[in-house]
Structures are given as structure tokens and as C-alpha cells.
């Protein structure tokens, strides 16, 4: 969501505004990646974290 100038921004006001947009059908659905792609990304992220942790502990 973009910030609208001259309009106070609070979580409560944002949620009311989003609810109004949703009931009027003005919101698009969120894009979700296919499950195989999500799983591959999770594995890649986990591998990167483990590799980083291993190199931190490696002796000089």
C-alpha cells in the first residue's frame, strides 16, 4: 500500500480502508509461487544459511 499524503496512517485506519476495498472487489489476489518453486527456494535459503554458519566456524 502506498502512503497517501495528508491522510493519517494507523493500522486501524489501514485495516478499515482495506476492508472497504475488499468488499467492493477492488483488490487483486496475491501472487503465490507454485509449490515446487517455493520448496526449492526454501532449500536454497537453508543451504545458504548452513554454508554461512559453517564458514563462520572454520578455523583460520
C-alpha positions in Angstrom: 0.0 0.0 0.0 1.2 3.4 -0.8 1.2 6.3 1.7 -1.5 8.8 0.8 -0.4 12.4 1.6 -2.5 14.4 4.1 -4.0 11.2 5.4 -3.2 9.9 8.9 -1.7 6.4 8.8 -2.5 3.9 11.5 -3.0 0.2 11.5 -6.7 0.6 12.4 -7.4 3.1 9.6 -5.5 0.9 7.1 -7.5 -2.2 8.1 -10.8 -0.3 7.7 -9.7 1.0 4.3 -8.6 -2.4 3.1 -11.9 -4.0 4.3 -13.8 -1.4 2.3 -11.7 -2.0 -0.8 -12.2 -5.8 -0.4 -15.9 -5.7 -0.1 -16.1 -3.5 -3.2 -14.0 -6.0 -5.1 -11.2 -3.5 -5.7 -8.3 -5.7 -4.6 -6.4 -8.2 -6.7 -5.4 -11.6 -5.3 -1.8 -12.1 -4.2 0.5 -14.0 -6.5 1.7 -17.3 -5.0 4.6 -19.3 -6.5 3.9 -22.9 -7.3 4.8 -25.3 -4.5 7.8 -26.9 -6.2 9.4 -23.4 -6.7 8.6 -22.5 -3.0 10.2 -25.7 -1.8 13.3 -25.1 -4.0 13.7 -21.6 -2.6 13.4 -22.9 0.9 16.1 -25.5 0.3 18.3 -22.9 -1.3 17.8 -20.5 1.6 18.6 -23.2 4.1 21.7 -24.2 2.3 22.9 -20.6 2.2 22.3 -20.3 6.0 24.1 -23.5 6.7 27.1 -22.7 4.5 27.4 -19.2 6.1 27.3 -20.8 9.5 30.0 -23.4 8.5 32.3 -20.7 7.2 31.9 -18.6 10.4 33.1 -21.6 12.5 36.0 -22.6 10.2 39.5 -22.2 11.7 41.8 -19.6 10.2 
